[in-house]
Amino acid sequence: MHFELDMKHRLIRRAVREFGARNISCELAARMDSTGRFPWEVVREMGALGYLGLQVSRELGGAGLDWLGAAIVVEEISRCSGALGLLLAVHNGVVLNPLMRFGSLGQKERFLRALATGDAIGAFCLTEANAGSDASAIQTTAIPDGEDLLLNGNKVFVTNGAVASLALVFARTSMTGAPKETSVLIVEANRKGFLRGPVEELCGMRGNPVCSLSFEECRLPMQNLLGQAGEGLRIALATLDGGRVGIAAQALGIAQASMDASVSYARERTQFGKPIAAFQAIQAKVAKMAVEIEAARLLTYKAACLLDSGGRASKGSAMAKLFSSEVAVRAALDAVQIHGGYGYSRAYPVERYLRDAKATEIYEGTSEIQRLVIYRELASSLASQALSSRS
Amino acid sequence: MEITVCMKQVPQEAEIRWEEGRWSLDRRSVPGRINPQDLEALEVALQLKEAHGGRITVLSMGPLQAEESLMEALAMGAERAVLISDPALAGSDTLATSRVLAAALRKLDPTPAIILCGSRSSDSDTGQVGPQVAEELGLLYGGYALEVEIRQEHVYLLRRLDRRIQRLRMRFPAVVGVLKAPRRPRHIPLGAIEEAFERKECLVWNLRDLGLEPGEVGSQGSATVVVGLRKPEHGRQGRVIALPPHQAVEAILEALREHYAIV
């Protein structure tokens, strides 16, 4: 068992940290948060350096990283800006990965190259007004019409929504005759009937242009079906195992940023004639953050390594996502407390970390759903153990 | 054109530790990075390669952990990396280090037309290794270069000297010491890191590979020995100058001169 990153992953971390330090200043992250401006100049540069094709092969213009490498990239970028970390986690984790895994050769050539180089940004559309945790309740439909499919429905809280030029859309179909048949469609944003709602006014992650997407008689050729008809929920489940590692990494980055800010503030801020870092009450808060972040990092990297070794990662990735996101919220809350009144002010970044961290407990499966997934996995392994001990 | 960049792995500033009971830096237990001026030299090399074609070799002397910095240089775009590592090298001063680097540079095939390095290292800050390597090899040395250009048979340097900027023309082959300039070392594409680990490797040479004897290097082969080290004491003192503005300016200038802050 090795607990140190190997040289390659250390270099990946160093390269991304250097990129973040030079290109994503705290001021930029704050400006994105306050104005909602999408930093195209940074995103384009990230695209040129492979950040938008983390796991896509180099032949298709990506960086060819493994899951661990991708997690490190998302962690380091999220340390600078949660909203940019979210862009990467969603674009790479739940758009490019299913395209790589379930896409036909033609679809990969057509869509992956542009996405991997950052010329196109992707979105993932599962959640609807009445379907989120219960993915089977979606009401968006794709009905055959001649050779084509006609897509109708409304998706909400679509990350990257306002800047995406391609979306993976989950829709109810009726091509196999199976009940509640769900399929995934690749929808280019320039198609007629692809409509964007206004950017949502969210509590956190405000630098990411989250919006609703509507489809009105949006006509798609059959070639835009990802995988087989009726494979939608299987694709969703397979995708989310990886996606959760991305969100875990994102939460980890926000937690680390909260601790970094706390340590540096506690050394500067003087009360009763000494820096507040000299007081045990502050030290205990920082120590707790350090322990929790270390544990979250181990869980996250372990889940990534599980995916890299091709093992079953549902439980591991759910644990990583659940724990890291809750650690991020606690770390950000403590960071605000350590900063006192200044922590409650927009003049310091920690209140943003708190607002950003909260989102990680909600999207790509709420904490409650992660606990369900973990228990379900535990129960099924307990059941199979019971079976094998009986036989 | 064959370009060689000599680089040193230095401790990250935040992590500097001294070896217990010795007057040297503990380089083993702390994370390292490429000496910033050497990174500038590598950027210059990459720009020269882009303009004129050629191949870049990066060369370093240090413990095995310095391989990480050389892999980083390969990911940035160097073609070949050589690490000179041997337990007998421990304790080498700048003269012994220069002797080792010169031996490695002689062994490189083909011979480099231009050897670039940082003018100084961020840890020991002597600025001696570049000129000494040139001396060992009988080559010209141009230090403090802000810009390096190659035109036909010559290398042109823009050098920052004490109170002037000098343009210098030199013959090949030459050793050039680079300074930090407004140019910034490029970001490493993530795919290039993958590629470096898949397709490139860092060669490791020891003393025998270089045909050097243990007595020529390490503390035995060194001309200088550090026999003591302490932190200078920095006293801070506020001084209020309450004079009319033009007299105050004079007084401030005088105070700065007194402390050699200006000359």
Interface residues (C-beta under 8 A of the other chain):
Chain A: M7 K8 R10 L11 I12 R14 A15 V16 E18 F19 R22 E45 A48 L49 G50 Y51 L54 R58 G62 A63 G64 L65 G69 V73
Chain B: R33 E67 E68 M71 E72 A75 R184 H187 I188 P189 L190 G191 I193 E194 E195 F197
